[in-house]
Amino acid sequence: MKLNYKRTIKVGLAFAIIMLFWTAYDFVVPLLLERAFGLSNSLRGVVMGIDNVLSLFLLPIFGKWSDSINSKRGKRTPFVFVGTILSVVIMIFVPITAASQLKDAKALRSEIYAVETTADFTYEASDGRVYSSSEEFYTMMYETESKSGVGYAYSDHDYLKLNDKNTLEDYLAVASYGVTEIQKDGNKFYRIETTVAEGTTISQKIEITEAEYKEIKAHNDEYSKFVEPGIAVFASEEVNTKITKVHPERIGIYLAVLFLVLVAMASFRSPAVALMPDVTPKPLRSQANAMINLMGGIGGALAFIIYTVGFIVADSPFTQIFAICAAAMVVLLVAFLLLVNEPKYVEDCKKECEEYGISNDDEAVEMGTAPQEDALAEETVSAEELAERKKKHERAFKRSFFFILASTFMWFMGYNAISSNLSVYCTKVLNQSAGVASVISGASMAVSAIAFIPVGILAVKIGRRKSVLLGFSLAVVSFILVFLFVRPDHLAKYLFAIFYLISGFGLIITNVNTFPMVLELSSSSSVGKYTGYYYISTMSAQAITPFISGLVMDYFEDQYLFLYSAICVAIAFVFMFFTKYGDSKPLPAKSTLEYLGAGDD
């Protein structure tokens, strides 16, 4: 029995639409919230969790609703069409409603950064302190012991202990360096001095020794590592206090639009995902889910290209990114409507199941138990013993269902904590550009595209449960490696990228198999409902973990985000280890032979 790859790819266009939106949303919206509104990690986590709170209630409703629909285009296609159109129309207004806030925030940040470079410039902070360019800007920030501004950022994240910066004085020495522009031309080295006289900027090249060049470069590197992220933290706090809190109506309007687009996206996620099991026999669903995730990866790759190019071309390309993503979603929707004939695909699937003597309504089988042995045993036992065995089977069935959902919940608690903070972690903690952060995200997507099909085959070879346990193990190892070894230095982005790719491979293995394990416990008439159950576990985790992970980053070192994630995934491993049901039932050998013999005739 072989998977109909062509049909599965066509059906996967619906998931490509979904992942195009969410990939762009998860990367771009945190940056927009931070740059425009200056929200803390925990508050940003609350906003990023809104979609998951909504999905927690809406996905089961729309999934069950689609089970009962009987239109000419099928049960799921109408939801994909209407939901996509509504989402595209509304999502354009997400960056538009934040435009004025972003403009004011950029102006305020410019003021803050100007203190150290502009002559006779003063800046009054939200706590009333006045910083002057004629005095030591950073030293004055430490005149009080209140945990705010740059001082809080670095003492809280323990950066002072890096590179022997064990005291406040050591840190202030680094801060006082500033950044000195230098150049290397062949064997000659220069320091660039810039002066402003009567509104004219004059740059002068002063030759220095190689030793002086190296010393200045080391100072610049330390400044970039220690000071610049702290200025960003301080600036965000100022934006939040001086602009966001003064104009609460702005963030209110922004959140209202965000709410509407999230409802629109939730309206078709369960129906779109349920379409795959509708048209795929149970034994092939891990392979089919791999292809569906591959199509989702293609949608995510489109989003990656859009926002990466956007941030390369412009500093704040939020409106352009959302507009282009909306257009791409429409193109994918048109392709889906032209290529997918849902009623025909459902009927074809029924015929395939009949030819092999299987049914998508079959009850799930316990892992490692042969159905033929169960049937033989039932012929030799009493009715009372059969009844007791049935009750025991039902209890084990329910436990496995709970364990699968609990394992999925804890997995998403761990992985989404990192994915929802990825862009901010890379830009503020590792001090990388948004473009570097997007490249790391895109590299993970590329690995996904390569690995999906082999992972689907792996599930057939060793089983879904063992595959998931392998995926969990890879993720735990990678998160612990980041926690122990990644620090904001020159190697940080490379080490983080490698470890993040390892966890991404674990994500692929897990996502390919957990959803089919849930569907294995469903029947053809309850696929939408069970899809909703699956998303209850995933979305409830994603609703709360951004807030909890934000608290971890606010009150501990940022690196503890990865320890938190590793613990969550380890708990998911334990739940999955005790799961007994969810692997596919093996094909009856006799029915298969009969089918093959009929084909020869």
C-alpha positions in Angstrom: 0.0 0.0 0.0 1.6 3.3 -1.1 0.8 6.9 -0.3 -0.7 9.0 -3.1 1.9 11.7 -3.0 0.4 13.8 -5.7 -3.0 14.0 -3.9 -1.3 14.6 -0.5 0.7 17.5 -1.9 -2.4 19.1 -3.4 -4.2 18.8 -0.1 -1.2 20.3 1.7 -1.6 23.6 -0.1 -4.1 24.5 2.7 -1.5 23.9 5.3 1.0 25.9 3.3 -1.4 28.9 3.6 -1.6 28.4 7.4 2.2 28.1 7.9 3.0 31.1 5.6 0.9 33.3 7.9 2.2 31.8 11.2 5.8 31.8 10.2 5.6 35.5 9.4 3.5 36.2 12.4 5.8 34.5 14.9 8.9 36.2 13.6 7.6 39.7 12.7 5.0 40.5 15.4 7.4 40.1 18.4 9.7 42.6 16.7 6.9 45.0 16.1 5.7 44.7 19.7 9.2 45.4 21.0 10.1 48.2 18.6 6.8 50.0 18.5 5.4 49.4 22.1 8.5 48.5 24.1 6.8 45.6 25.8 8.7 43.5 28.4 9.4 39.9 27.6 6.5 38.7 29.8 4.0 41.2 28.4 5.1 40.4 24.9 4.5 36.8 25.8 1.0 37.5 26.9 0.2 39.1 23.5 1.9 36.3 21.6 -0.3 33.9 23.6 -3.6 35.4 22.6 -3.9 33.4 19.4 -3.4 30.2 21.3 -6.0 31.1 23.9 -8.5 31.8 21.1 -7.5 28.6 19.3 -8.0 26.6 22.5 -11.7 27.3 22.3 -12.2 27.9 18.5 -10.3 25.0 16.9 -12.5 22.2 18.5 -15.6 24.1 17.6 -14.7 24.7 13.9 -13.3 21.1 13.7 -16.5 19.5 15.0 -18.6 21.9 12.8 -16.7 20.9 9.7 -17.4 17.2 10.5 -21.2 17.9 10.1 -20.9 20.0 6.9 -22.0 18.4 3.6 -21.5 20.8 0.7 -20.7 20.2 -2.9 -17.1 21.2 -2.3 -16.8 18.8 0.7 -16.6 19.3 4.5 -13.4 21.2 4.8 -12.9 23.3 1.6 -15.6 25.9 2.4 -13.8 26.7 5.7 -10.4 27.0 4.0 -11.9 29.5 1.4 -13.8 31.7 3.8 -11.2 31.7 6.5 -8.3 32.6 4.2 -10.2 35.5 2.6 -11.1 37.0 5.9 -7.6 36.6 7.2 -6.1 38.3 4.2 -8.4 41.3 4.4 -7.9 41.9 8.1 -4.1 41.1 8.4 -3.2 44.2 6.3 -4.4 46.4 9.2 -2.0 44.8 11.8 1.0 46.9 10.9 -1.1 49.9 9.8 -2.6 50.3 13.3 0.9 50.3 14.8 2.3 52.8 12.3 2.0 56.0 14.3 3.2 54.3 17.5 6.2 52.9 15.6 7.1 56.4 14.2 7.1 58.0 17.7 9.1 55.1 19.1 11.8 55.4 16.5 12.1 59.2 17.2 12.5 58.5 21.0 15.1 55.8 20.4 17.0 58.2 18.2 17.0 60.7 21.1 18.4 58.1 23.5 21.1 57.0 21.2 22.0 60.6 20.4 23.1 61.3 24.0 26.6 59.7 23.6 27.3 61.2 20.1 25.8 64.6 20.0 27.4 67.7 21.5 25.4 69.6 24.2 22.6 67.1 24.2 20.4 66.1 27.2 17.8 63.5 27.7 15.3 63.2 30.5 14.4 59.6 31.4 11.0 58.5 32.6 12.3 58.3 36.2 13.2 62.0 36.1 16.9 61.6 35.8 18.6 63.8 33.2 21.5 62.5 31.2 23.9 64.9 29.4 26.4 64.3 26.6 28.8 66.5 28.5 29.0 64.0 31.4 29.4 60.2 31.6 26.1 59.0 30.4 26.3 55.4 31.6 27.9 56.2 35.0 25.0 58.5 35.8 22.6 55.6 35.2 24.1 53.8 38.2 23.7 56.7 40.7 20.6 55.0 42.1 20.1 51.3 42.9 16.7 51.0 41.3 16.5 48.0 39.0 15.8 49.8 35.8 17.6 50.8 32.6 20.9 49.4 31.5 22.0 48.6 35.0 19.1 46.2 35.5 19.6 44.6 32.2 23.2 43.6 32.8 23.1 42.7 36.5 19.9 40.7 35.9 21.5 38.8 33.0 24.8 38.4 34.7 26.7 39.8 31.8 29.2 41.5 34.1 30.8 38.1 34.9 31.7 37.5 31.2 35.3 38.2 30.1 36.4 39.0 33.7 33.9 41.9 34.0 33.2 41.1 37.6 32.5 44.6 39.0 30.4 47.6 38.1 33.6 49.5 37.6 34.8 47.0 35.0 31.6 47.3 33.1 31.6 51.1 33.2 35.1 51.1 31.8 33.8 49.2 28.8 30.9 51.6 28.5 33.2 54.6 28.5 35.0 53.3 25.4 32.2 54.1 23.1 32.7 53.0 19.6 35.7 54.4 17.6 35.6 54.1 13.9 38.7 52.4 12.5 40.0 51.3 9.1 42.6 49.0 7.7 44.2 49.8 4.3 46.9 47.2 3.4 49.6 47.4 6.1 48.4 50.8 7.4 45.8 51.4 10.2 43.7 54.5 10.8 41.4 56.0 13.5 38.6 58.1 12.1 37.8 61.3 14.0 34.6 63.0 13.2 33.9 66.6 14.3 30.8 68.9 13.8 31.4 72.6 13.2 28.6 75.0 12.2 26.4 72.1 11.0 29.2 70.5 8.9 30.5 67.1 9.6 34.2 66.7 9.1 36.0 63.2 9.1 39.7 62.9 9.5 41.9 59.8 9.1 44.7 59.6 11.7 47.3 56.9 11.2 47.8 54.6 14.2 50.0 51.5 15.0 48.7 48.0 14.5 48.8 47.5 18.3 46.6 50.6 18.8 44.2 49.3 16.0 43.9 45.9 17.7 43.3 47.6 21.1 40.5 49.8 19.7 38.9 46.9 17.9 38.9 44.9 21.1 37.2 47.8 22.9 34.6 48.1 20.1 33.9 44.4 20.3 33.4 44.6 24.1 31.2 47.6 23.7 29.1 45.8 21.2 28.8 42.7 23.4 28.1 44.4 26.7 26.7 47.9 26.2 24.6 48.0 23.0 22.1 45.3 24.1 21.7 47.2 27.4 20.9 50.5 25.6 18.3 48.6 23.6 16.7 47.3 26.8 16.7 50.8 28.3 15.3 52.3 25.1 12.4 49.8 25.1 11.5 50.6 28.7 11.5 54.3 27.8 9.2 53.7 24.8 6.8 51.7 26.9 6.7 54.3 29.7 6.8 57.5 27.7 4.7 56.6 24.7 2.7 53.3 25.1 1.4 54.1 28.5 0.6 57.7 27.5 -1.4 56.5 24.5 -3.1 53.3 25.6 -5.7 53.6 22.9 -3.1 52.8 20.3 -2.2 49.4 21.7 -5.9 48.8 22.3 -6.8 49.3 18.6 -3.8 47.2 17.6 -4.9 44.3 19.9 -8.5 44.5 18.5 -7.3 44.1 15.0 -4.9 41.3 16.1 -7.9 39.6 17.7 -9.9 39.6 14.6 -7.2 38.2 12.3 -6.5 35.5 14.9 -10.2 34.5 14.9 -10.2 34.4 11.1 -7.1 32.1 11.1 -8.5 29.8 13.7 -11.7 29.3 11.7 -10.0 27.1 9.1 -7.0 25.5 10.8 -8.7 22.4 12.1 -10.7 21.8 8.9 -7.6 22.3 6.8 -5.6 19.8 8.9 -8.4 17.3 9.1 -8.5 17.1 5.3 -5.4 15.0 5.2 -6.8 12.1 7.3 -10.1 12.4 5.4 -8.3 11.3 2.2 -5.5 9.1 3.7 -5.8 5.5 5.0 -4.7 5.2 8.6 -1.5 3.2 8.1 -0.1 5.9 5.8 -0.9 8.9 7.9 2.6 9.4 9.3 4.0 9.6 5.8 1.1 11.8 4.7 1.6 14.1 7.7 5.3 14.3 6.7 4.2 15.5 3.2 1.7 17.9 4.8 4.4 19.4 7.0 6.7 19.6 4.0 4.0 21.7 2.3 3.7 23.8 5.4 7.5 24.2 5.3 7.2 25.5 1.8 4.7 28.1 3.0 7.0 28.9 5.9 9.9 29.3 3.4 7.9 31.8 1.4 7.3 33.8 4.5 11.0 33.6 5.4 12.0 34.9 2.0 9.5 37.7 2.3 10.5 39.0 5.7 14.3 38.4 5.2 14.3 40.5 2.1 12.1 43.0 3.8 14.5 43.5 6.7 17.5 43.7 4.4 15.9 46.4 2.2 14.4 48.5 5.1 14.7 48.9 8.8 10.9 48.6 9.6 9.2 46.9 6.6 6.3 45.6 8.6 3.5 46.9 6.3 5.2 45.6 3.2 5.8 42.2 4.7 2.2 41.7 5.7 0.9 42.9 2.3 3.2 40.5 0.4 2.3 37.6 2.7 -1.4 38.3 2.1 -0.9 38.2 -1.6 1.0 35.0 -1.4 -1.8 33.4 0.7 -4.3 34.4 -2.0 -2.1 32.7 -4.7 -1.9 29.5 -2.7 -5.7 29.6 -2.1 -6.4 29.8 -5.8 -4.1 26.9 -6.4 -5.9 24.9 -3.7 -9.3 25.6 -5.1 -8.3 24.7 -8.7 -6.4 21.4 -7.8 -8.3 19.9 -4.9 -11.6 18.0 -5.5 -12.3 17.0 -1.9 -15.4 14.8 -2.4 -13.6 12.7 -5.1 -10.5 12.3 -2.9 -12.6 11.1 0.0 -14.3 8.5 -2.2 -11.0 7.4 -3.7 -9.7 6.8 -0.1 -12.7 4.7 0.8 -12.1 2.5 -2.3 -8.4 2.1 -1.4 -9.3 1.0 2.1 -11.9 -1.5 0.8 -9.3 -3.0 -1.6 -6.9 -3.7 1.3 -9.6 -4.9 3.7 -9.1 -2.0 6.2 -11.2 0.9 7.4 -10.6 4.3 8.8 -13.2 3.5 11.4 -11.1 0.6 12.9 -10.2 0.8 16.6 -6.6 1.6 17.4 -4.4 -1.3 18.3 -2.2 -1.6 21.3 1.5 -1.3 20.5 3.2 -4.7 20.1 -0.1 -6.6 20.1 -1.1 -8.7 17.1 -4.9 -8.3 16.3 -5.0 -12.0 15.2 -3.8 -13.1 18.6 -6.5 -11.0 20.3 -9.2 -12.5 18.1 -8.0 -16.0 18.8 -7.9 -15.4 22.5 -11.4 -14.1 22.6 -12.8 -17.3 21.2 -11.5 -19.3 24.2 -12.6 -17.1 27.1 -15.9 -16.6 28.9 -18.2 -13.7 28.3 -17.4 -12.2 31.8 -13.7 -12.3 31.0 -14.2 -10.7 27.6 -16.2 -7.9 29.3 -13.5 -7.4 31.8 -10.9 -7.4 29.1 -12.9 -4.8 27.2 -13.1 -2.5 30.2 -9.3 -2.9 30.8 -8.8 -2.1 27.1 -10.9 1.0 27.3 -9.1 2.2 30.4 -5.7 1.7 28.7 -7.1 3.4 25.6 -8.1 6.5 27.5 -4.8 6.6 29.4 -2.9 6.5 26.1 -5.1 9.2 24.7 -4.4 11.4 27.7 -0.6 10.6 27.6 -0.4 11.5 23.9 -2.1 14.8 24.5 -0.1 15.5 27.7 3.1 14.7 25.9 2.2 17.0 23.0 1.3 19.7 25.5 4.6 19.6 27.2 6.5 19.4 23.9 4.9 22.6 22.7 5.5 24.2 26.1 9.2 23.7 25.5 9.6 24.3 21.8 7.2 27.3 21.5 9.0 29.1 24.4 12.0 29.3 22.1 10.3 29.9 18.8 8.2 32.7 20.1 11.3 34.4 21.5 13.7 33.6 18.7 13.8 36.9 16.9 14.1 39.0 20.1 16.6 36.6 21.7 18.9 36.8 18.6 18.6 40.6 18.3 18.7 41.7 21.9 20.6 38.9 23.7 23.1 37.7 21.1 23.2 41.3 19.6 22.6 40.1 16.1 20.6 41.8 13.4 17.1 40.8 12.5 18.5 39.5 9.2 20.8 37.1 11.0 17.9 35.9 13.1 15.8 35.3 10.0 18.7 33.3 8.4 18.9 31.0 11.4 15.1 30.5 11.2 15.3 29.9 7.5 18.1 27.3 7.9 15.9 25.4 10.2 13.1 25.4 7.6 15.6 24.2 5.0 16.5 21.2 7.2 12.8 20.5 7.6 12.3 20.4 3.8 15.0 17.9 3.4 14.1 15.7 6.4 10.3 15.4 6.2 10.1 12.4 3.8 12.9 10.4 5.5 11.2 11.0 8.8 7.9 9.7 7.5 9.7 6.5 6.3 11.4 6.2 9.7 8.0 6.1 11.4 7.0 3.2 9.2 10.3 1.3 10.1 10.5 1.8 13.8 7.0 3.1 14.7 5.6 6.4 15.7 6.2 6.2 19.4 9.9 5.4 19.1 10.3 8.1 16.5 8.7 10.7 18.8 11.0 9.6 21.7 14.0 10.1 19.4 12.8 13.6 18.5 12.4 14.5 22.2 15.9 13.3 22.9 17.4 15.5 20.2 15.5 18.6 21.4 16.6 18.1 25.1 20.2 17.7 24.1 20.2 20.8 21.9 18.5 23.0 24.5 21.0 22.0 27.2 23.9 22.7 24.8 22.5 26.2 24.2 22.1 26.7 27.9 25.6 25.6 28.7 27.7 27.0 25.8 26.0 29.8 23.9 27.1 33.3 25.1 27.0 36.7 23.3 30.4 36.5 21.6 31.6 36.1 18.0 30.8 32.4 18.0 27.4 32.8 19.5 25.4 32.9 16.3 27.2 29.9 14.8 26.8 27.7 17.9 23.2 28.8 18.4 22.4 28.0 14.7 23.9 24.5 15.0 22.1 23.7 18.2 18.8 25.2 17.0 19.0 23.0 13.8 19.4 19.9 16.0 16.2 20.9 17.9 14.5 21.6 14.6 15.2 18.1 13.5 13.6 16.9 16.7 10.6 19.1 16.0 10.2 17.5 12.5 10.2 13.9 13.9 7.8 14.8 16.7 5.3 16.8 14.6 5.2 14.2 11.9 4.1 11.5 14.3 2.1 13.0 17.3 -0.9 14.1 15.2 -1.3 10.7 13.4 -1.1 9.0 16.9 -4.1 11.1 18.0 -5.9 10.4 14.7 -5.3 6.6 15.1 -7.7 6.7 18.0 -10.5 8.4 15.9 -13.0 7.2 13.3 -13.8 8.8 10.0 -16.8 10.5 11.5 -14.8 12.1 14.3 -11.6 13.2 12.6 -12.5 16.9 12.9 -13.3 16.5 16.6 -10.0 14.6 17.4 -8.1 17.2 15.4 -9.7 19.8 17.7 -8.5 17.7 20.7 -5.0 17.7 19.4 -5.0 21.5 19.0 -6.4 21.9 22.4 -3.2 20.4 23.8 -0.9 22.4 21.4 -2.7 25.7 21.6 -3.1 25.7 25.4 0.6 25.1 25.7 1.4 27.9 23.3 -1.1 30.2 25.1 0.8 30.1 28.4 4.4 29.3 27.6 5.3 32.7 26.0 4.3 34.4 29.3 6.1 31.9 31.5 9.2 31.9 29.3 9.0 35.7 29.4 9.1 35.7 33.2 12.0 33.3 33.1 13.9 35.8 30.8 12.8 38.8 32.9 13.8 37.4 36.4 16.7 35.1 35.5 19.4 35.0 32.9 18.2 34.7 29.3 20.0 31.4 29.0 17.6 29.9 31.5 14.9 30.0 28.7 16.6 26.9 27.2 16.8 25.1 30.6 13.1 25.7 31.0 12.4 24.3 27.5 14.6 21.3 28.2 12.7 20.4 31.3 9.4 20.7 29.5 10.5 18.4 26.7 11.9 15.9 29.2 8.5 15.7 30.9 7.0 15.1 27.4 9.4 12.2 26.9 8.1 10.6 30.1 4.4 10.9 29.1 5.2 9.4 25.6 7.2 6.6 27.2 4.1 5.2 29.0 1.9 5.5 25.9 0.6 2.1 24.6 -1.7 3.1 21.7 -1.2 5.2 18.6 0.9 3.3 16.2 -0.8 2.2 13.0 -2.5 -1.2 12.8 -0.5 -3.5 10.4 -2.1 -4.3 7.1 -3.8 -7.8 7.0 -1.5 -10.0 5.0 -4.3 -12.0 3.4 -6.2 -9.0 2.1 -3.0 -7.6 0.7 -2.2 -10.8 -1.2 -5.7 -11.0 -2.5 -5.5 -7.5 -3.8 -2.2 -8.1 -5.4 -3.5 -11.2 -7.1 -6.5 -9.4 -8.4 -4.2 -6.8 -9.9 -2.3 -9.5 -11.8 -5.5 -10.6 -13.5 
